[in-house]
């Protein structure tokens, strides 16, 4: 039986760029569909059910930022933002809205394919985790982080988290009171293939804190000038 190809939704109003991206990905055995505006992409989301979205920011009508918001409101489909905007503000905003990665135009075709595969591998880890040992779980008062089934229970409620957020939380919580630099966290969670910068860590820590507040027994602590730790109080 043939293995189903992973589906990539390409959302870009420049059809020449979109076709070129599609060509790169089809050569790597992905299936692609192209949408030239945010509205049509959102309408097709539930029927096409992509494994990943490559999302341009400058779209007619609904821009890429709003598309990202609406995709995140529905679920955790991986998103790589594509933009000619290279300012740090634009990158950080994209990541804060829930994008998994950000690439500046023009980009190298090999780098694009490498990032697509890298993000998909990380997200694929969630369903595959059930086949691994069931000891990847840390428990604290009012917090259970389980990397086996990719779940977080906080204050008795299940908290929805993208894979990288959960992996970052688990990594910190599994080594209480251990200080990690941003570079170490990038290497451990995103891997050597990741070509981003340390602001990515800061953005994900911010998103974790929005979902999980400091507890009287523990908190995610900032070690200024160095990095972060999961601080457990005696």
N, C-alpha and C positions, 0 to 999 in steps of 0.2 A: 504494500500500500504506500502510495506517495505521501511524503510528509508535507503538510500544509505550509505554504509560504507565509512568513510574517508580513503583515500589511502595514504600509507606511502611507499616511495621509500627508500630502504636500500642499501647503496653503501659501500661495504667493501670487500676487497680481501680475508679476512679470512672467508670462508664460514661457518665454525662452529660458529663463533661469529654472523654472519649475520642470520643464522638459529635460534640461540637462541633468538636474538632480535625479529625476526619475531614471534616466539612462544609467547613471552611476549605480543606482540601487538595484535596478533590474539585472544588471550584470552580476551583482552579488546575490542573486536569487531571492530578492524581495519582490513583493507585489506592491504596486503603487497606484494611487489615485490622486489627481490634481484638482484643486479647487482654487479659483482666482479671487475669492472674497470670503470674508469671515462668516457671513450669513449662510451661504451655501454649505460651507464646511460644517457649521454647527447643525444644520438640518440633516446632513448625511452621517453625523457622528453615531447615532444609534443603529442605523442600518449597515453602515460599512464596518463599524467596530474595529478601528485600527489598533495595531499593537504599539504604534508611535505616531506622533504628529510633528512634522517639521513646519514651523509656524513663522512666517514673516511678520514683522511688526507693523510695517506701513501698508495697511490694506485699505481699500475703499469701503466706506460705510463703517462697519464694526472693525476696529483696529485689533491688532494682535494681542494687546494687553487685555482687552475685553474678552476676546476669544479664550485666552488662557484662563481668565476668571471663571467663565462659564463651563469650560471643560473640567476645571478643578471642582466646581460645585457638583458635578455629576460623578466624578470618580478620579482615579489615579493614573489615567493613561499618560505614559511618558511624553514629555514635550521638550523639543530642542528649538529654541528661538533663533531665528536668522534675521540679521539686521545690518544695514550699513552704518547704524549708530554704534560708535565704539566707546562712548563715554561710560565711565564707571557707574554713574547714576542709572543709565539705561540698563546696564547689566544687572545691577543690584535690584532694581525694580522688577525686572523680569523674573529673577530668582525668588524674590519675595512673593510674587504672585503665584509661584508654584512651578515654574519651569525647571527642568532637570539639568539643562545645559544651555549655553548661549554661544553662538558663533557669529563672528563679524564677516560681512561680505566685503570683498570677494574672499572665498575660502578655497583651500585645496581640496580636490575631490577625495583624495585618499584620507585626509584628516576627517572629512565629513563622514565617510563610511566607517572609519575607526570609532568615531564618537557614537554613531548610531548603534554599532555593535556593542560598544562598551555599556551604554545606558540600558540596552535591552538585556544584556547579561545580568546586570545588577537587579533589574526588575524581575527577571525570570527566577531569581533566587528565592523569591517568596513562595511560589507553589512548590518548588523543588525541596524547600526546607523540610517538608513533612517526611521526606525519605531519609533525613539525617538523624543523628542522635538527638534524643529529646531532652538534652541537658542544657540547651541554650536558653536558659530562663533565669532572670534575676528578680528577686522579690524584696520589696521594702514596704514599710507601712503605707497603705493606700496606693501602691504602685506595683504592677507586675509587667515586666517587659519580656516577651517571649519571642525569640528569634526563630524558633522552630516552626511556629504557625503564623509568625508575623502579626502578633497582636499586642496591644498595649491596653491594660486596664488601669484606669486612674480614678480614684474615689468611687470605685464600684461600677464605673461606666467604661465601655469600650471606646477608645479614642482612635479615630481614623487617621492614619499616617502613611505618607508615601514611603517606599522601602528605604531610601537613604536617610530620612529623618529617624526612622525606627532603628536602623543600623547604628547611627551615630549615638542615639540614646542608649542602646544596649551596650555599645563599646565603652562608653563612659561609665555607665552604671555597673558594668562587670568588673571594673577596677576602681572601687571607691577610694576617694581621696588621692588618687594618682593624677598628677598634672600632666596634660598632654599639650604640646605645641600645636598650633594650627597646621603646620607642615606635617606633623605626625598624623593628625586626624585626616588630612587630605589623603595621605598615603594609605592609611588603613581603610578608609571608607570609600574613597573614589578610585584608589589604585594608581599605579604609575602611569597608566594611559591617560589619566585626566589632565587636561591642559588648561585648567582654570587657575584662579588665584585664591589666596587665603580668605578673601571676602566671602567666598562660597560657604566656608565654615561658619562665619559670623551670621550670615543670613539664615542658615539652617538652625543655629542655636537660637536665634530670635524667634523662629517659627515654633521651635519646641517650647520655649518659654510662654508663648501665647496659648499653647494647649495645656501645658503642665506648669502650674504655679509652684513657687517654693513651698516646701512642706516643713513643718517644725522639726522633722527628723532628717531631712535631706534637701539638697537643692543643686541646680547646675550653677556652679560658681565660675566667675570670670577671674582669671589670674592676670592682672594687667601687665601688658608687655610680653606675655608668654603664651597663654592659651586658656584652656578650660579644664575643670575637673568636676566630677560628681561628688559633692561634699556630703559626707554622712556625719551627723552630729551624735556624739556619745550620749 
